Every structure is written in C-alpha cells, then in structure tokens.
C-alpha cells in the first residue's frame, strides 16, 4: 500500500494518526444534538401540555357557537340559552348529550394519548434496530421524520380553526390517529438520533438526553406565551402549534448544515471504519445511502447486547415507569390549595415547566458526577417509588377522590415535584450514558444506545397504564 493511499484510506484505522483531530468549534455538533433531542420529544410534549385545550375546549360538551336558530328542532338533544342576536342567527350555548364514550375520553384523555403515543413509538424503535445504523442512513431517517411531523402539526392547526363542537368524539379519534402517526416516525427518529450520538464521546449522547428535557421546557414556555398572547383557546392553539412548526423547520436546516462539519466526519470515521473520511474543506462524507437498508456488516449480536445491558435496561424501564405514572397524568390533576399563583398557570408552571426544568438540571449534573456507578444504579432507581404515594396524597382530583389528602400545602408539593423531576433526569441520563460503555465493538455501541432508548419507552408505556389503575384506586377504593 502506497504512502499516498495510506493518507486517504479509511479502512485502516492506523491512518488516523496522520490526520489532525478536529475540534467541535463553537460546540456546533453538541448544539445540534441538543436541538435534535428537543425535536425528538416536542410532538409528545406539545400534545400533553395542551391537555386543557383538548379536554376543556375541543372535547368539552359545553361550547359556545353560532348556529341558525331556524334549524334547531325542539326534539334535538340540546339546551339553548339565547344571549345575543345577530339578524337571523344567535349565539347559544349547546350542551351535547353526555355520551358515556365522550365522558370516558375526557376523563382518561392523557392515558389514552400516552398509549397511542408510546406503543407505536416502542414498536418502531425496535423495528429501527433492524436497519442500518450508519450515519448517513440514520440522518436521512431524521429528515424524513421531520417532514412528516411538520405536516402533522399543520393538520392540528387546521383542526384548531375548524368548529368541531358537533363531532367531539370524531375529533378525539382524529387526534389519537395523529398521535399514532407522530410517534410512529418519532420512534424511528429517537432510535436513530441515539444511534448517531453513540458514535461520539459520552458527553454527546447526554446532550441528546438534555435536549429531551429542554423539549418539555420549551413546550411549556410556548404554552405560557400562547396563553398570555390570547385567552381565546383557538387563537392560543394557533400560536402554540405554529411555534413547533417553526422550531422543526430550523432543525431540518441544521441537520443539512452539520453534515459538512469536520468534527462530525472524524467521529463517524472512528466509529464506522469503512466510511471514507474526507479531509477538511471537502464536500460529502459518504454517497447517498438508503435510510432503511440493512447490510450484513450492520447486523449485531442482540442476544449478547441484551445480556450485557439487562441491568441498565431494567433501570431505564423503572425510572420512566415511575415518571409516567406521575407525570403528566397525576400531576396535571393536582389542584392548588394556597393560591400561590393564578389557577390557570398552576399546572403549566408547577407541573409541566417545573418537571422539565428540574429534569434538565438532573441531566446536566449527571454528566459531571456519574454517581452511582452502573452496578448501584438500580438501587437508586427503585428508591424513587416513594414518589408515587407522595403525589397521590396531594390535592389530586379533589372533587372526585375518596382518599384523604395528607399533603395540604402547595409548597410541599412543589418541592416534591422538583425532586421527582431532578432524580428522573439524573438517573435516566446515567442509564443512557452507561449503556454503550465497555463495548469493544463501536458498532454495537450505537445499537446499545438504541436499545437503551427503547427501554425508556417501555418504561413509559408501563407507567401510563398503571396511572389509569391509580386514578381508579384514588376515586373509588375507600
């Protein structure tokens, strides 16, 4: 092999010594990973944060609308209260028949939404393990996911502008279908971005996890800004979901830009070995690769990975099971007792914003301390189960509960909310960072990170189902 060929070869790892290692200038790659992490959970966070919009507005049996009085027949199942006239039309309050199905949809909206979101998410995260984990294929899957999600957000905005008061049950199922589609492509997205992150130093994969937490903060801020801009639910929803579209368009452009980054190219080369590394100022890292292709070189021993990561996987499941039992289903149902803040901002601030803020702090601290070690992590994870009775004995469902309330001050609940969120972010970040460590095969590191991401979603799915059981217990069991 000639000297010139050695300098350009990418199959021989020893040639890397002749290439000066680039640096991540301005932390560009880290920033892109954070943005992708935000985008990964943005559809989910946007939907759950808008719980009041869906339940109290779109699915509410009482809506004010404009109808033609001549078309209202006396045998219709409505009650009309005339409040103002406008020629031959009048503004009336229509109380739709309280069908058992609509009552059920409203009462269990978040658990239904969570199931519709997390089940396809975990299925397609597992499916994504079967396809190529190479950077170019994974990057193309990210772009594909972004495009689909932007289209779905546009559909949500259109539905916000349409009067759905006469078909709330149909609207519910349309929303569920949208959630399924969101999380089908999002399962592919989350698995792919973790697979990419595992090709970089350990701090980079934690930047994705940080982005997950920032996602909740950003969606909560979007919600608060939207409520401040307009008290009208339709207009607030228009602002709210438009913010998400703008953010995702920015992320698409960023993904195209980062592909030219030399630090990214260098680390992809280290990880994939058989991809030609291009020296600075050259154009593309690889030629086009089918994002859903499977090559023999990409196949890994999943049985071996399972045996090496069973503790971390179980820990990730338990962390997120406890989290999803409580957030958002239980915490969103906790009502203020001491008027520390306007009631309409209590859940947006102390449930959604607080959870994501302190979860982000936990992610950040985990990167710098990494305590406990991987063998002790499961003990810390199991100790978090104490948060379940804590929140159930707060002012949760005060009008429906039959259990007593022991946590009778909002400040105690707020402190507990911060601790639960911090430990969730801290321990989940440790689990994700530990997953790809101590593997001799770098390709397996990408798959291990994808499997850790899948374990997270399994925990979320279990937690969502158990939250329904807890709601039933609190409201019926004496």
N, C-alpha and C positions, 0 to 999 in steps of 0.2 A: 504493500500500500504506500503510495507516494506521500511526501510531506504535505503537499497541497491538498490532497484528498483527506488527510488526517484533520486538517484545519476545518474542513467543511462537512466531514462525516458526522452523522448523528446516531449511527448505530453503535459506535464505540464510545462509551461513557468517558474514557480516559481523555478524549479530545477536549473535554470541557475545561481542562486545566489551561488550555491555550486561549480560552475566551474569558475576558474580564467580566466578572459577575456584575450585572447592572443593579441599580438600586431602585426602589419604588419611589420615584420622585413625586413629591407633594402627596405621598400616600395615596396615589391615584387608584391603585388596584384595591387597597383596603376600602377606600371610599365607595368604589363601585360595588364591592361585596356587601357593604352596609346597605346601599341602595337596593340591591337585589334582595337582601334579607327583608327590607321594608316591604318591597313589592310582593314578596312571597306570601305574606300574611295580610296584605292590605285588603283584598276582597273579603276575607273572613272577618277582619276587624271592622270594616265598613258596614257589613251586614249586621253583626251583633250589636255594634254601637247604635245602630238605627232601630233598635228594638221598639222604642216608643213610637217611632214613625209607622212601623208595620202594625203593631198591636193596637195602639190607641188611635191611629188615624186610618190607615188603609183597611184594617180588619175590624174596625170598630162598628158595632151595629147601629150607632148613632152618628149620622153625618149630616151636615147642612149642605144643601144643594139647591139648584134652580130647576124647577120642573114646570110642566104645563098643567095648570090646575084642571083643565077640561079633561085631561087624560087620567086623572086619579079617580078610580072607581071605589065606591064605598065598600065593596067586598074584598078589596085588597088588604093584605096583611101589613098595613102601615098605620101610623098615627101621625096626623098632620097638625102642626101648630103654626098658624098663619102669623107672620111677624112683619112683613112689609110687602108692598105691592109694586109691580113694575109692568104696566099695561095688563096683558092677559097672563102674566107669569107671576109667581110668588115664591119667596124664599121660605122653605118649610124644613122642618126637622123630621127626617124619616127614620123611624125605628124599625129596622128589619126584624123579621122573626128570629128569635134566638134559637137557631137550629143547634142541636147537640154537637154537630160536627164543627160549626163555627166557634162555639164556646170552647171546645177542645183545642182547636187550632190556636186560639188566642191564649189560652191558659198554658199550653205547652209549646209555644212558638219557638223559643230558644232551643229546647231539647230536640224538636223536630228539625230545626235548621241545622243544628250541630250534627245530627245523624246524617242528614242529607249532604252535609259538607265533608265530614270526616271519613265516612265509609268509602266513597269513590276516591278520596284522597289517598287512603292507605292502599286501596287496590291498585291504583296507578303508580304509586311509589314502588310497590313490589313489582309491577309489570316493568317499570323503568329499569329495574336491576337486570333485566334480560337483554337490554340493548347496550350499544357501545357507550363506554364511559370516557371516551376520548374527548378532548376539549372542544374540538370543532363541532362534533355531533351534539354534544351537550349544549353548546352555545346556540346552535340552531334551534334546539328544542325550547330554549329560553325565549327566543324571538317569537317562535310560533305561539307559545303560551301568552306572551304579552298581547299579541294581536287579538287572540280570542277573547281575552279578558277586557280589553278596551271596548270591543263590540258589545260584550255583555253589560258593561257599565252604561253604554249608550242606551241599551234596551231598558235598563232600570230607570233612566231619566225619562224616557218616553212614557213608561208606565206611571211615573210620578205626575206627569202632566195630564194623564187621562183620568177621567172620573170613573172609578171602579166601585162606586158605592152600591151599585145594583148587582155586582157579582164578586163579593169579597172572597167566597170560597174558591172561585176560579183563580182569583188573584193570588191566593195563598199557594195554590199548586203551581202557578206560573213562577212564583218566587222560589219555590222549592226546586223546580227544574233548573232555574238559573243558578241556584246554589250548587246543584249537582254538576252542571257544566263548568262553573267556576273551578270547582275542586277536582274535577277530572284533569283539566290541564294544569291545575296548581299542584297536584300530586307529582306530575312529571317535572314541573318547574322546581319544586322543593328538593326532590331527589337529585336532579341534575346539578343544582347550584351547590349542594353539599358535596357531590362528587367532584366538582371543579375545585371547591375550597380545600379538599383533602390533598390536592396536588401542591399546596403551598405550605409554608411554615404554620405551626399550630395556631398562632395568633390570628391568622387569616380566617380560619374556619370559625373562630369565635366572633369575628366581625360579622359573619352571616347571622349568628345567633343574636348578636347585638342588634342587627337590623330587624330581626323578628320582633324584638321588644320595642324598638323605635317605631315599628309599624303601628302598634297599639297607641303609642303616644301621639303619633301624627294623626291617626284617625280620630282620636278623642279631641285633639285640637281642631281638626276640621269640623267636628260636630259642634263644639262650643262656639266657634266662629260663625258657623251657619245659623245657630240659634240666636246669636247676637245680631246677625245681619237681618234676620226676618223671623217674626214669631209665627208666620204662616207656614204650616208643615210642608205644603207643596213647594214653596219657594226655598225653604231651608234645605229640602231634599235635593233641589236642583243645584244649589251651591255645593252641597256636601258631596254628591257623587261626581260633580264636574271636577272638583279638586283631585279626585282619584284618577280621572282620565288624564289630566294634565301631568300628574306625577308619573304615570306609567309611560306616557309618550317620552318624557325626559329619560326614563330608564332605558327605553329602546335605543335612543340615540347614544347613550353612554356605553351600551354593550357593543355597538359598532366601533366606537372610538377606542375602547380598551383592547380590542383585538390587535391593535397596532403597537401596544405597549411592550417594550423590550423586556421589562422585568417579568411580565406575564409569559412571554415567549420562552424565556430562560427556564422558568419553573415548570412549564408544560414539558419542555425538553427533558428536564431531570426526571420527571415522573413517567413520561411515555417512552423515552429512549429511542424509539424507532421513528419519531417525527422529526423532520429536518429542521434544525434550528437555523434561523436566518439572523445574520449579524445586524447590528444597528443600521437604521435607515433603509432596510429592505422592506418589501411590502408584506406579503401574506405569509402566515406561519405554515399553513397547510392548504392543500386544494380542497374543494368542496367535498364534504362527507355526508352521506345520508344520515340524518339525525336519528333514524330508527333502525340503522343497520346493526347486525351482530356478526362479529368476526371471531374466529377461533381464538385469537390472541386476547380477546376481551373477556373470555369465559374464565370465571374464577371458581375456586372451591368453596361454595357457600356453606357446605357442611363444616369445613374447617373454620370458617369465619364464625359460624354460629357457636361452635364450641369455645372459641377464644373470646367471644363477646357476650356470652349469655348473662353475666352479672351486670354489665353496663346496659344491656338491652332491657333487663328486668327493672333496673333502677330508673331508666328513662320512662318506662311504662308507668311505674308507680308515681314518679314526680308529676307527670302530666295527668294521671288519673285523679290524683288529689286536686290538682289545679282545676281540671274541668268539672269536677264535682261542685266546686265552689264558684268558679268564675267562668262565664258570667251568670249562670242560671241562679245560683243562690244569692250572690252579692247584688245582682241587679234587682232582686226582690226585697232587699233590706231598705227600710224607710227611716228617715231621720226622726230623732226624738228631741233634740235640743236646739233646733233652728240655728245651727252654725252657719248655714248657707241657704240660699233660696232653694226650695224643694226641687225645682226643675233641673237644677245643676248638681244636686246631691249625687245621683248615680253617675252622670258624665264625669264628675271630678273625682269622687272618692271610690268609685268602682273602676271605671274604665281608665281614666288618666292615671290615677294612683297606682293601679295594678301594673300598667305598662311602664310607668316611670321607675318604680322600685324594682321591677323585673330587669329593666335595663341596667340599673345600678348593680344588681346582683351579677349580671353577665360580665360587667366591666371588672368588678372585684375578683371574680373567679379567675380571670386571665392572669392576675397578678399574685394570687396567693396559692391556688391549686391545692387547697386543704379541704377535705381529707384526701388521702390517696385513693386510687381506684379500688382497692380491696375493702376500704372502710366506707365507701360512698353509700352503699346500700343501707347501712345503719342510720345514717343521717336522713336518708330519703324516707325511711319508714317512720322516723320520729315526726315527720310533718303531718301525719294523720291526725294529730291533735287539733289541727285547724278545722276539721270537719265539725265536731261538736261545738267548737267556739262560735262559728258563724251561724250554725243552726239555732243557737240560743241568743243570737242578736235579734233585733226587731225585724225578723224575716217574715214576710206575709202576715202583717199584724191583723188584718181583717179576716183571715182565714185559718190561722194556726190554732191548734188546741194545746200545744205545748206551752209551758211558761217561758217568759223572757228573763234571762239572768244577766245578760249584758245590757244594762239600762242607760248607758251613756255613749253618745256618738264618738267621743274622743277615744274610748277603749276600742270600739270597732275600727276606727281609722288606723290606730296603731297596729292592731291585728292584721288589717288589710295590707299595710306596708310590710310587715314581717312575712306574711304569706307570699307576697309578690317577690320580695327580695330573695327568700330561700328558694323559690321556684326558679328564678333566673340564675341564681348562683349554682344550684345543684344540677340543673339541666345543662348549663354551659360546661360544667366539669364532665358530665357524662358524654356529651358530644365531642369534647376535646380528647378524652381518653380513648374513644372508640378506634381511631385509626393509628394509635401509637403501638409501638413494639411489633410492627409487622415488617417482615423482611421484604415483602413484595409491595412496591409502591402502588401497583395497580389494585391490589387488594385493599390498600388504604382508602381509595376512592369508594370502593364497594362497601367497606366497613362504615364509612360515613353515611352512605345512602341507607344502610341497614339501621343505623342509629336514628336517622331521620324517620324511618318507617316505624321504629319502636315508639317514638314520640307520638305519632298519630294513633297508634294502637292504644296507648295510654289515654289519649284524649277521647277516643271512641268509647272506651270502657267507662271513663268518668262521666261522659254525657248521659249514658244510660242509667248510671247509678244516681245521678242528680234527680231523675224522674222518681225513683224509688224514695229518695229522701223527702222530696216535696210531698209525696203521698203520706209518708210517715208523720211529718210535722202537722199536716192538716187533718188527719183522720185518726191517728193512734193516740189514745189517751193513756 
